[in-house]
Amino acid sequence: MNIINIVNFIRSEEEYRTSKEELIETLENQVALVQKYNHPATFLFQHDAFTKPEWVKRVPRTENIEIGVWLELNRSLIERAGCEWKGLPERTWQYFSHIDLTCGYTPEERKRIIDIVMSDFKDVFGSYPKTVGSWIIDAVSLEYMREKYGVSASLNCKDQWLTDGYSLWGGYYNQAYYPCKNNMFCPAQTKDEQIDLPVFRMLGSDPVRQYDCALSEDNGQNVITLECYLHPKMDPRFGGSNEEWTRWFLDQMQKYDPLSFSYAQAGQENPFRWSGQKKGFTMQMRLFDELAREGKIKLMTVSDTADMYRSRYPMTPASVTEAETPENQHGVWYCCKNYRTYVYGDNDCARIKDLTLFDEDYKERYLTDNCKDSKAFYDNLHLVDSYRWGRENGRPSGIKFIKDGQEFEGKITVKTEKINDSAITLTLTSKTGEATVELTEGDITVKGCSMGWIFANNTMSQIALNDSSVTLVYNGFKREIPIHGTVDKDAGLIHPKDGYITLKLEKQHV
């Protein structure tokens, strides 16, 4: 199943960038196009918008349209909850993490803010919202909304580094997951620690190009996503304003087996003026209509998608997001409740570019305290982090593949085969030879070659190869990963033993 959620998030106040008239113009045009095609869509209103009748009346209450909450916080809400306004005195809203997001407040303050939002929403709409989204919603707030108000779905920002001051790096890359009570960015490994609220990843990241997007001069990592607004600093060849790229993105969704379901969130926030998103938004609504009529995608509201998810998956399932660019860049994201990994091949080399462990005992930074400044950080345990580690001798860092002393190089072909509903095998072929990488919920098994780390500029993860394990210390948190293989500590390599290497990634809970 290939699912698209059209989600538009609505503010009524953003005076430093967009006028009220422009905010209304965008909302009205978004509604008109959604209605033209009768697309299911979710409109998430910020508190300042849904408490104003002139805004609410602009979105019809039909079977195909869901209205929920966009949980960014404006000044009137913050002060009404008895919290300090930390922004500029002349502003009513600012996007900085310690002002705008729930993690900027103490756990008790978050609950007071949520109580007001929920009470006011019920006064306007007659019931509590099913869907609450934001760039970041901390674990305390997610659990509180689920348990007290029955919220059934949430969304958070895609993986990105420093963009807009929000760093979410090392999460379940696409689709959705059940977060754990200690860390909203980490899937739970056990039922007892699970928040029964699926969180969907937003914005439709380019599965290959987004991970390696360079840092901009002034606003963190650049963006290649399904977002339909074309920012002047973005490359117009890529992203949701470009029809050729959008068709490629949607084609990749349909081309490969996702194990669970393929997913992307479309739509746009209304502060990006209609003049900047008209081309992309109009084109996407037309393409969605075309593909939905052909049965190639299914458009759903977020809450309906969450109901489907919960009925099928009592815990976070394994999923795959895969794509190949015209330039022979082939990327495969495999995610499950225990880890995520990104296997990559191009015309030069093959790598495991990312291998991040999920551990429900690894606590988010804002579980008991609040974010103190404009930058918020969410992460998990990075055993491989090619993006932040950088390059060495012109090639990416990460885990390399070696056969008979030679690294896999030249044109790499990647072939994926499904083993079962939670596992796949990748076959990597190069002029050096052939190897297979088997990905299951508990292990990564490599056959046909040796493997070794390229650390480049790594200063974040302390990694040590031992005789029968790999020791990882990340942000003061230690994990021991058992391995099956023969370790060459001096060379930093693991060779096959009995014909294979296995990294055992599932933590044993007692």
Secondary structure, 3 states (H helix, E strand, C coil): CEEEEEEEEECCCCCCCCCHHHHHHHHHHHHHHHHHHCCCEEEEECHHHHCCHHHHCCCCCCCCEEEEEECCCCHHHHHHCCCCCCCCCCCCCCCCHHHHCHHHCCHHHHHHHHHHHHHHHHHHHCCCCCEEECCCCCHHHHHHHHHHHCCCEEEECCCECCHHHEEEECCCCCCEECEECCEEEEECCCHHHECCCCEEECCCECCCCHHHCCECCCCCECCCECCCCCCCCCCCCCCCCCHHHHHHHHHHHHHCCCCCCEEEEECCCCCCCHHHHHHHHHHHHHHHHHHHHCCCCEECCHHHHHHHHHHHCCCCCCEEEEEECCCCCEEEEEECCCEEEEEEECCCEEEEEEEEECCCCCCCCCCCCCCCCCCEEEECEEEEEHHHHCEECCEECEEEEEECCEECECCCEEEEEEEECCEEEEEEEECCEEEEEEECCCEEEEECCEEEEECCCCCCEEEEECCCEEEEEECCEEEEEEEECEEECCCCEEECECCEEEEECCCCCC
